Amino acid sequence: MKAKLPTQCPSCETLLSVTQLTCESCQTVVQGNYPLPIFLQLSPKEQEFILQFFLTSGSLKEMASQLGISYPTVRNQLDDMIQHIKDLNI
């Protein structure tokens, strides 16, 4: 099983930030305090939705068909995600 990058603190559930990056080739280390990319700030369910959206070339109708749910449900999920992303202050 492939290890997943943790995005939330196991103690208080606050979003983590990236503080160190390492080059595996030359061992250069870059340190700082960088926010997680917006995609990683989304829930796994939201990430899966975006992947499905991409794989269906942005067709909500096709997504609804593949997921076995109604088009309005898919549209509402998309609208909720758009608002969530706006609330993250990007």
ZIUR-V927328 format. One line per field, one symbol per residue. phi: phi as a letter, one per 30 degrees, with the letter a starting at -180 (. if undefined). Layout:
phi=???
//
This chain:
phi=.ddcddcbdddcidddbdcabbdddcidccclbcddeeeddddeddddedddeddchidddddedddibdeedddddddddeddddddid
//
